[in-house]
Amino acid sequence: MPPVRRHAYDADFKLKAISHANEHGNRAAAREYNINESMVRKWRKQEDDLRQAKKTTQSFRGNNARWPHLEDKIEQWVIEQRAAGRSVSTVLIRMKATTLAQSLDINDFRGGPSWCFRFMKRRNLSIRTRTTVSQQLPKDYEEKRANFRAYCQSKITENKIRPEHITNMDEVPLTFDIPVNRTVEKTGTRTVSILTTGNEKSSFTVVLGCQANGQKLPPMVIFKRKTLPKEKFPAGVIIKANPKGWMDEDKMSEWLSEIYVKRPGGFFHKHPSLLICDSMRAHLTDAIKKQVKQTNSSLAIIPGGLTKELQPLDIGVNRAFKVKLRAAWEQWMTEGEHTFTKTGRQRRASYATICQWIVDAWAKVSVSTVVRAFRKAGIISELPGEGEGNDTDLDNDETDVGTSPHAVLAQLFNSDTEDEEFEGFMDEE
């Protein structure tokens, strides 16, 4: 006798059978739809779940957890880890689940990949792409944040410092390629690749400065070279080079003398000013503190780990800048003129082209974006006339750039010096 072929019925079919059974009885529904009466009885018990399921759903297999108490503990653990900003991988979930199963005397638990993905589906968990990198806040961050804001306010009040003389500067690590992490692709495509020139790890630094009234200072670009590139660079940008490609004491001194001093109203040092920096070593040397003091400025150093809370550029300006910079790179990759090596590899954009992108992207960051960032940092209150008109700020409407230098470079570029205890603000009498 040949084996009986099993049939799979979707939720829509089952609901029709249930509706017929409600009106005419289980036996009549079985005859009408040529199915077993026991199936009708079973489906009627599942009616509530069937009405919530998709019409094409054919089975509820795998929805019930075998170890619900264990999964409750794992779900709570995942929530706690994410609340603390820690990354959680499927491997980590399986390891944690295996350890908990042993403590709960569950001997037949294996914790394989299939269990993990079923658990994630049951608990509405999914693998997500990182949208931002956040720092771990120090235990006494609230006190440090309050002290920093109080220090800034006291200097502003004591010296009657106007918004146009409150400046924040920061280093932004960038790479010659700025690829996205995701792209639109046909569903089901196994390999999703994104074209680059192979320079995702070739880095340089852009030094940005802005003022509380929305004024933006010219950017400084530090390339990883011993000598300056022999190219014709656009106006509005300062080009520097050093073997490591990031800020050091010499470059900080040059930024002060070539950009900060030449800001509007800053050349003759007539007006008391406030310069806000993070705790990078290059900002804290005796020579730099002395040079800042000579410009009639007070130096406010943001405590380590709090740049995301207190640095205006980090809070709301750097992202807007990098979004516009990425757009320029993507347009160049798709529409720009390219040259190739003998082996057919596409060359990266020239130094001059990159600097033009930087100038254009920085110019497109709106005044309202800068002012709003200072206000969110708690440095200033709302300025007179702010919020009037219909200025629509779309600076941050696009996805975060998330430029990701190599792990070693990322550590070198960390704007906070976490291995040094913050010793207070750098005002010297």
LUMFILUM-74954 format. One line per 5 residues: their letters; for each residue z, x, y of C-alpha. Coordinates in steps of 0.001 Angstrom, whole numbers, plus 500000, padded with zeros to 6 digits. Example, Ala and Ser with C-alpha at 12.3 -4.5 7.8 and 13.67 -1.06 7.14 Angstrom:
as = 507800:512300:495500 ~ 507140:513670:498940
//
This chain:
mppvr = 500000:500000:500000 ~ 498979:501575:503345 ~ 501799:502231:505842 ~ 502370:499606:508501 ~ 501210:500811:511893
rhayd = 503862:500553:514588 ~ 503014:499114:517982 ~ 504483:500017:521379 ~ 504886:497182:523862 ~ 505349:497712:527566
adfkl = 507922:496001:529763 ~ 505393:493527:531162 ~ 504500:492272:527661 ~ 508167:491977:526673 ~ 509004:489953:529785
kaish = 506193:487508:528992 ~ 507574:487074:525481 ~ 511083:486566:526894 ~ 509817:483945:529332 ~ 508092:482058:526506
anehg = 511233:482276:524366 ~ 513427:480936:527172 ~ 511186:477871:527349 ~ 510193:477274:523718 ~ 512591:479351:521593
nraaa = 512520:482726:519824 ~ 510455:481576:516824 ~ 507768:480032:519004 ~ 507545:483194:521094 ~ 507187:485307:517946
reyni = 504301:483112:516715 ~ 502637:483046:520138 ~ 502650:486832:520589 ~ 502327:487756:516895 ~ 505547:489731:516764
nesmv = 508741:489692:514717 ~ 511409:487222:515811 ~ 514062:489952:515703 ~ 512130:491813:518383 ~ 512292:488770:520654
rkwrk = 516058:488547:520194 ~ 516443:492268:520963 ~ 514262:492071:524077 ~ 516206:489085:525434 ~ 519353:491216:525331
qeddl = 517514:493883:527391 ~ 516099:491424:529943 ~ 518024:492773:532948 ~ 516976:496351:532223 ~ 513366:495329:531589
rqakk = 513128:493587:534959 ~ 514275:496788:536709 ~ 511916:499044:534746 ~ 508277:499787:535525 ~ 505790:497371:533991
ttqsf = 504288:500192:531933 ~ 507630:501360:530450 ~ 507431:501125:526646 ~ 510812:502420:525501 ~ 514384:503013:526596
rgnna = 514933:505837:524127 ~ 516995:508732:525487 ~ 518633:506821:528345 ~ 522072:506687:526763 ~ 524097:509880:526909
rwphl = 525670:511056:523662 ~ 528486:512827:525538 ~ 528993:510812:528758 ~ 532370:512388:529553 ~ 530846:515876:529362
edkie = 527924:514854:531586 ~ 530314:513334:534130 ~ 532044:516696:534450 ~ 528736:518600:534686 ~ 527421:516242:537381
qwvie = 530600:516673:539422 ~ 530352:520447:539041 ~ 526726:520431:540293 ~ 527738:518332:543319 ~ 530565:520745:544154
qraag = 528298:523789:543861 ~ 525632:522277:546133 ~ 528259:521148:548664 ~ 529264:524813:548913 ~ 525612:525817:549441
rsvst = 525295:527643:546102 ~ 522084:527518:544081 ~ 522186:525809:540686 ~ 519564:526530:538011 ~ 518944:524756:534709
vlirm = 520114:527881:532871 ~ 523387:527780:534818 ~ 523827:524076:533970 ~ 523326:524781:530251 ~ 525809:527676:530296
kattl = 528418:525582:532113 ~ 527848:522648:529753 ~ 528285:524852:526677 ~ 531574:526218:528024 ~ 532864:522722:528856
aqsld = 531808:521385:525462 ~ 533923:524035:523767 ~ 536934:523151:525921 ~ 536437:519458:525018 ~ 536172:520262:521259
indfr = 532562:519042:521063 ~ 531285:521087:518131 ~ 527747:519753:517695 ~ 526620:520284:521312 ~ 523734:522761:521677
ggpsw = 522862:522462:525361 ~ 519150:523153:524977 ~ 516432:522758:527634 ~ 515494:519244:526458 ~ 519107:518055:526808
cfrfm = 519277:519593:530293 ~ 516205:517779:531591 ~ 517299:514483:530048 ~ 520702:514943:531696 ~ 519041:515622:535059
krrnl = 516890:512506:534709 ~ 519909:510353:533831 ~ 521888:511683:536797 ~ 519020:511583:539312 ~ 518847:515379:539680
sirtr = 515650:517363:540195 ~ 514466:520887:540917 ~ 513843:521271:544644 ~ 512244:523942:546799 ~ 514657:525663:549162
ttvsq = 514273:524476:552751 ~ 516691:526843:554440 ~ 518879:529844:553774 ~ 522428:529364:554979 ~ 525293:531755:555427
qlpkd = 528694:531358:553821 ~ 531077:530394:556600 ~ 534285:532450:556844 ~ 537550:530689:556022 ~ 538706:530731:559651
yeekr = 535291:529813:561040 ~ 536592:526862:563076 ~ 539041:529077:564934 ~ 536429:531788:565503 ~ 533885:529236:566685
anfra = 536376:527732:569145 ~ 537393:531184:570425 ~ 533797:532239:570989 ~ 532916:529078:572899 ~ 536093:529366:574968
ycqsk = 535244:532992:575801 ~ 531739:532060:576943 ~ 533011:529156:579017 ~ 535659:531309:580667 ~ 533075:533945:581639
itenk = 530660:531304:582930 ~ 533379:529601:584983 ~ 535084:532765:586184 ~ 531876:534478:587357 ~ 530013:531265:588288
irpeh = 527142:532204:585961 ~ 524175:529889:586276 ~ 522069:528814:583247 ~ 519184:531114:584271 ~ 521518:534089:583811
itnmd = 522773:533144:580328 ~ 520608:534966:577772 ~ 520471:535003:573988 ~ 518504:537625:572044 ~ 517815:537877:568318
evplt = 515654:539787:565845 ~ 513273:537766:563663 ~ 512018:539524:560485 ~ 508406:538635:559686 ~ 505664:539673:557264
fdipv = 501918:540111:557739 ~ 501287:537207:555355 ~ 503183:533942:555838 ~ 502299:531858:552758 ~ 503794:528439:552120
nrtve = 505832:527648:548996 ~ 503977:524410:548264 ~ 500434:523122:548572 ~ 498446:519940:547929 ~ 496740:520147:544528
ktgtr = 495241:517841:541909 ~ 497915:516311:539703 ~ 498066:518008:536322 ~ 496710:521370:537468 ~ 498530:523997:535399
tvsil = 498189:526962:537760 ~ 498766:526483:541490 ~ 497933:529671:543397 ~ 497934:530342:547142 ~ 495589:532935:548603
ttgne = 497087:535809:550616 ~ 495954:539283:551599 ~ 498705:540844:549490 ~ 500929:541743:552451 ~ 503759:539244:551932
kssft = 506262:542123:551715 ~ 504885:544272:554545 ~ 507367:543567:557294 ~ 507915:543997:561010 ~ 510390:542633:563549
vvlgc = 509956:540360:566550 ~ 512735:540455:569147 ~ 513038:537168:571028 ~ 515077:536391:574113 ~ 515595:533119:575981
qangq = 517812:531707:578717 ~ 519872:528555:578995 ~ 517514:527027:581569 ~ 514624:527214:579046 ~ 513073:530441:580366
klppm = 511625:532630:577589 ~ 511525:536420:577879 ~ 508517:538427:576655 ~ 508744:539155:572907 ~ 509108:542715:571621
vifkr = 507352:543600:568348 ~ 508615:546547:566287 ~ 506087:547720:563702 ~ 506984:549883:560725 ~ 505138:553007:561873
ktlpk = 505844:556431:563303 ~ 503334:555962:566145 ~ 501982:552992:568061 ~ 498765:551440:566693 ~ 495661:552425:568658
ekfpa = 494529:548908:569413 ~ 494123:546840:572549 ~ 497092:544484:572628 ~ 497340:541216:574555 ~ 499406:540895:577712
gviik = 502855:539376:577505 ~ 504204:541384:574562 ~ 506003:544738:574302 ~ 504883:546903:571347 ~ 507212:549415:569689
anpkg = 507246:551377:566447 ~ 509785:553135:564273 ~ 509737:554273:560629 ~ 511908:551388:559437 ~ 510406:548564:561455
wmded = 513643:546994:562701 ~ 516099:547163:565561 ~ 518174:550305:566135 ~ 520144:551655:569081 ~ 517073:553221:570752
kmsew = 515022:550038:570502 ~ 517951:547959:571746 ~ 518212:550233:574775 ~ 514477:549856:575401 ~ 514737:546070:575126
lseiy = 517476:546078:577772 ~ 515559:548290:580181 ~ 512054:546862:579654 ~ 512738:543163:579124 ~ 516291:542109:579927
vkrpg = 516539:543930:583272 ~ 513084:542674:584312 ~ 513888:539020:583682 ~ 513654:536723:586722 ~ 516541:537528:589060
gffhk = 517845:540389:586940 ~ 516253:543509:588397 ~ 518822:544267:591135 ~ 521822:543010:589095 ~ 522928:540754:591952
hpsll = 523965:537839:589774 ~ 526699:537961:587125 ~ 525143:537331:583723 ~ 526089:536649:580115 ~ 524227:538251:577193
icdsm = 524819:536670:573777 ~ 524040:538725:570656 ~ 524992:538685:566987 ~ 527109:541377:565369 ~ 524284:543682:564278
rahlt = 525310:547349:564536 ~ 522592:548186:567060 ~ 524170:545737:569533 ~ 527658:547233:569340 ~ 527385:550960:570110
daikk = 529245:552427:573067 ~ 525975:553367:574769 ~ 524652:549823:574535 ~ 527897:548292:575809 ~ 527830:550657:578762
qvkqt = 524191:549861:579509 ~ 524874:546117:579425 ~ 527838:546520:581755 ~ 525640:548387:584260 ~ 523443:545274:584534
nssla = 526418:543222:585819 ~ 526500:541387:582485 ~ 529224:540378:580075 ~ 528428:540876:576388 ~ 529421:538075:573993
iipgg = 529197:539003:570308 ~ 528898:536131:567817 ~ 531388:536499:564934 ~ 529860:537475:561599 ~ 528682:534514:559541
ltkel = 528493:532100:562472 ~ 524997:532662:563860 ~ 523830:529329:562387 ~ 526622:527671:564361 ~ 526637:529616:567626
qpldi = 523341:531417:568215 ~ 520866:529214:570128 ~ 517824:531055:568747 ~ 518986:530508:565175 ~ 520001:526912:565798
gvnra = 516782:525527:567203 ~ 514261:528051:568500 ~ 513313:530539:565765 ~ 512121:527792:563448 ~ 509851:526269:566085
fkvkl = 508397:529715:566771 ~ 507744:530493:563098 ~ 506150:527091:562455 ~ 503567:527786:565153 ~ 503073:531356:563925
raawe = 502400:530148:560393 ~ 499851:527637:561684 ~ 497954:530491:563353 ~ 497991:532547:560135 ~ 496788:529601:558026
qwmte = 493956:528884:560446 ~ 492918:532542:560340 ~ 492981:532548:556529 ~ 490693:529511:556353 ~ 488452:529968:559397
gehtf = 488893:533498:560772 ~ 486616:536504:560450 ~ 487683:538754:557573 ~ 486826:542231:556372 ~ 487129:543512:552815
tktgr = 487801:546781:551048 ~ 485323:548359:548633 ~ 487161:546686:545767 ~ 486738:543266:547392 ~ 490300:542857:548620
qrras = 490680:541025:551903 ~ 492271:543089:554665 ~ 495213:541687:556597 ~ 494977:540668:560234 ~ 494978:543518:562769
yatic = 498068:544442:564771 ~ 496440:543070:567922 ~ 495583:539768:566252 ~ 499138:539348:565022 ~ 500505:540080:568483
qwivd = 498190:537461:569963 ~ 499556:534933:567471 ~ 503090:535870:568518 ~ 502305:535476:572219 ~ 500630:532103:571654
awakv = 503341:530785:569330 ~ 506131:531837:571705 ~ 504353:530213:574649 ~ 504098:526917:572739 ~ 507862:526643:572208
svstv = 508911:524036:574755 ~ 511561:524414:577446 ~ 513423:521391:576099 ~ 513679:523052:572675 ~ 515364:526117:574187
vrafr = 517754:524138:576396 ~ 518685:521840:573526 ~ 519531:524852:571334 ~ 521952:526253:573940 ~ 523606:522866:574203
kagii = 523941:522498:570417 ~ 525550:525934:570292 ~ 528191:524719:572745 ~ 527258:527327:575356 ~ 526251:524852:578070
selpg = 526616:521147:578696 ~ 523709:518858:579548 ~ 521780:520122:582550 ~ 521091:517913:585568 ~ 517933:515886:585013
egegn = 517693:516751:581327 ~ 516469:513931:579157 ~ 514490:512314:581988 ~ 510809:511646:581606 ~ 508927:511231:578355
dtdld = 508639:514815:577167 ~ 507994:514603:573447 ~ 509117:517740:571670 ~ 507281:518209:568396 ~ 508314:521831:567902
ndetd = 510250:521228:564716 ~ 508189:518459:563133 ~ 506561:520736:560588 ~ 508060:522252:557458 ~ 510307:525235:557863
vgtsp = 508456:528491:557539 ~ 511007:530116:555341 ~ 509566:533600:555627 ~ 510991:535547:552706 ~ 510927:539319:552955
havla = 511794:541348:549886 ~ 515474:541103:548946 ~ 516208:544636:550156 ~ 514477:543999:553473 ~ 516278:540682:553830
qlfns = 519602:542500:553591 ~ 518532:545051:556176 ~ 517334:542313:558489 ~ 520554:540289:558188 ~ 521513:539638:561783
dtede = 525220:539531:560951 ~ 527045:542684:559889 ~ 529138:541086:557170 ~ 530675:544317:555913 ~ 532392:544948:559235
efegf = 535311:542887:560499 ~ 534616:541288:563870 ~ 536760:543053:566447 ~ 536410:540691:569370 ~ 534087:540423:572324
mdee = 532653:543555:573834 ~ 533766:543363:577436 ~ 535169:546633:578660 ~ 536963:547021:581907
//
